Amino acid sequence: MRIDLEFPGELRVDARFGPHRVATDQSVAEGGAASAPSPFALFLTSLATCAGYYALQFCRTRGIDDAGLAVALETEAGPEGALARVSLAVTPPAALPERYRAAFLRAIDQCTVKRFLAAPAPVEIWLDQPLAPEPAAEPALPLPPPALPART
């Protein structure tokens, strides 16, 4: 998969992949206009929607009515505002039989995003093109010759 970015102005960063465009912005507190979710909010959203997809697929593949199915993600900040905890509260659909509850949770636990967080692949960052050469320093002007002592 390849994702290319565009920088449409201010602190907006938009991602394009396939036929899709995903807009991001920073909060007003971070200097943005809050015109779109922040990249980190989208990251957390990907975890929640992935879990929701696995829950939905569990129901659909077993012919279980998904009415009432809900997923909510909550975070807790730790010291210095760092993310300390992420919780997914799953409300099973009303039609989920008791005998499927453990399997339902195991299925959600297989969410690709959650599995990536548990065993992350390395993320490499490099410069795609060589840097432009530094401009050459302007040559120093020659110093004038030292003044000759005055003759008396």
N, C-alpha and C positions, 0 to 999 in steps of 0.2 A: 504494500500500500504506500502511496505517496501523497503527502499533503503539502500544498504550496500556500504560502501566506501572502496577503496583501495588506498594505498599511494605508487605509483610506483617510487618515487624518486624526488629529488629536492623539489619544492613546488607544484608538481602535486598532485591533489586529483581527483580520478576517482570514479564515482558513477555507481553502477550496480543495475538494477531493471528489473525483467522479463528477456526478451532476450536482453535488451539494455545495452550499456555502454556509459556513457557521461564523457568525459575527461574535466578537468579544469586545469588551471595554472594561475599564477599571471603574471602581466606585468613585463617587464624588470625593470622598475622603482621601482617596489615593490619587486625585488629580484628574480623573476621567469624568465622563458625562453620565455614566451608568445607563448608556443607551442599549446595552446588551449585557449578558452575564459575564463575569470575570472568567478567565481561563480556569482558575481553580474551582469555581462554582460548576463549570461544565465538567470538570474532572469528577467531582462528587456526583453530579447528575448522571454521568456515564455509569457509575457504580450502581446507583439506584435503579436506573432504567434497565441495566443488565439483569439485576436481580428480579425486576418485574417481568422481564421477558422470560426468564427461566421458570418463574412461577406460572405465568400464563401458558407456556408451552406444556408444563406438567399437566395442567388442567385440560388443555385442548387434546393432547394425545390420549387422554383417558376418558374423554367425553364428559368431563365434569364441568358443570355450569360455573363460569367464573364470576358471576354476580356477587358483589361484596368484596372481591379481592382488592386489597390495597397494600401499598408499600410506602413507608415513610422513612427517610434518612435523617438522622440527627447527628450533630457533631458537638464535641466538647473541646473547649480550648484548655490547654494546660498553661504552665508558667510561660510568661512572655508571649502569650497568644499563639503558641505553636499548637497544632492539632494534636490532641491527646487521645481522642477516641471517636470512632465512627460507629453508629448503631443503625441497623436496619430493622424496623418493626414491620412485620408482615402480618396482615390480617387475612387469614385464609378465607376462601369463598365459603359461603354458607353450605354449599352442597359437598364440600370436601369430607369424605368419610373418615372417621377416626383412624381406621387402619392405614390410611395414606399419610397421616400427619408427619411421621418421621421421614418417610421417603420424600415428601413435599419439601421439607427443610433441607434434606441432603441435595435435592435437585437445585434448589436456590443457591446452596453453597458452592455449586459448580460454576457459578457465574464467571465468565472469562476475565472480567475486570478484577474481581475479588481474587481469583487465582493469580493474576499478574502481581497484585499487591503482595501476596503471600510469598512469591518467588520471583522478584522482578528481574527482568533481563537488563543487562547493562545499557545505559543510554550514552551514546558517544556523541560528542560535539566537536566539529572541526570547521575550519574555514574552507569553503568550497572553492574559492579562487585565491590565488596569491595576493597578498597585500600590495598596493601600489608602492613603488619605491619611495623612500623619504626624499623630499627635494634636497638637492645638493646645497650645502651651505654656500652662501655667497662668499667669494674670495674676499679676504680682508684687503682693504686698501693699503698700498705700501706706505710705510711710515716715511715722513720727510727725513732727509738726511739731518744728522745732528747739526746744530748751529755751531759755526766756527767761533772760537773765542775772538773777541774784538781785539784789534791791534792797537797798541798804544804807541 
